Amino acid sequence: MRLHGGLIRGIQWCIVLLYAFLILVPIFLPLPDETAHIWSNLTLIAQFAFWGIWWPFVLISMVLMGRVWCGVLCPEGALTEFASRHGRAKAIPRWMRWGGWPFVAFALTTIYGQMVSVYQYPKAVLLVLGGSTVGAMIVGYLYGRDKRVWCKYLCPVNGVFGLLAKLAPFHYKVNEDAWRASYKTPHIHGQKTIAINCAPLVPLRAMTGAADCHMCGRCSGHRDAIALTWRSPTVEIVQLGQKNNSLWESALALYGLMGIAIGAFHWSASPWFIMLKQTIATWLIERDIMWPFATNAPWWIFTNYPAQSDVFSWLDGSLVVGYILATGLVMGTTLSLLFALGTRLLGPWDRQRFNHLVLAMVPLAGCGVFVGLSATTVSLLRGEHLPVFWANDVRAMLLIATSLWSAWLAWGVVGRYTQSIGRRLVAMVPMIAALGLVNFAWLLMFWIW
């Protein structure tokens, strides 16, 4: 990868062109009717590409290969680095370095995407994905030199990708002894160490895991101290996670991936949502309060496509946002209390221990987003009258497998704080309850509702 950087950059620009084509062209085409097909309608092709294949399998790639997508294929990464190369190179402002942006950006993007039906309509895709890309280019132009400042601090999925990459079975490992020895080597052989441009701003010598590394390969062999190395998928969470954790990572996992994301996937299938809407609508009608039923919101605030009989009233849109936020709050808080109990069962309260325990949920949290996105994949396939009877069986196997994986990680994490088998078993009880709660949320969506 280091020796063929030119080829990689060529691939990046091909992806940029494909990305631009799929985002821009469909907005000039009429929306597909009931006779349109995935293989013949560009709008459906783009919809299936983005939400049926692209994003679900990017998530899988993080677990299998680390953040190779970010370093090699991501169009936003390529564009923001290009803009930075020719930009103003200003210092990164302090506000941008705030650790909460990954959670806030993910939450806002997820909620707004539901408000404008980003999975269904090209203009919404252009607004959400295209808006993110424009933001990436502006940030790249303004800050850093030949860097990916957007990716490091503001990308809406940076935090999610960082969590999933902790599970990757290999990473670029830094050999500290070889690094120190390299300071003497140039004087012996008359060689000069070539500086490496780490675009995502990772401090190479201190790099210990795969969460921040974009796997671009530029640093491979640097000082004869960095090499692509296999590792156990448990290492970064069970061992390194004892010190390398943060409260914002926990918030993203608990309130984001297992809260807001579940709410975003749930509301359209939820009978609770319908019951709540009917109750509030009846209350408003009885009091002759009719303005919430108006459907005059522009499409970039709430979904408004009358020709497709898909229009949100102000009441609809507000309830969608409220349902997602309420789900995020209830799920996140309940899970937080369970992990707080697990933390306390292992000794006096310790925030780092709490964050460490939460990291064990990453496999199931990531799987939840994948199976949620799969609903779009299956819906499009079903619309083509293709057999999808296998979908729920695959979802069940994935959820069971990742639940067992999370339980195994939790067992390892608990073992870092006590050697007593009895105490480990007791501390695992709230962890298992947390796994059960998340699985129950998906059981409701795919098997009960």
Buried (B, 14 or more C-beta within 10 A) or exposed (E): BBEEEEEBBEBBEEBBEEBBEBBBEBBEEEBBEEEBEBEEBBBBBBBBBBBBEBBBBBBEBBBBBBBBBBBBBBBBBBBBBBBBBEBEBEEBEEEBEEEEBBBBBBBEBBBBBBBBBBBBBBBBBBBBBBEBBEBBBBBBBBBBEBBBBBBBBBBBBBBBBBBBBBBBBBBBBBBEEBBEEBEEBEEEEEEEEEEBEBBBBBEBEEBBBBBBBBBBBBBBBBBEBBBBEEBEBBBBBBBBBBEBBBBBBBBBBBBBBBBBBBBBBBBBBBEBBEEBBEEBBEEBEEEEEEEBEEBEBEBBBBBBBEEBEEBBBBBBBBBBBBBBBBBBBEBBEBBBEBBBBBBBBBEEEEEBBBBBBBBBBBBBBBBBBBBBBBBBBBBBBEBEEEEBEEBEEEBBEBBEEBBEBBBBBBBBBBBBBBEEEEBBEBBBEBBBBBBEBBBEBBBBBBEEE
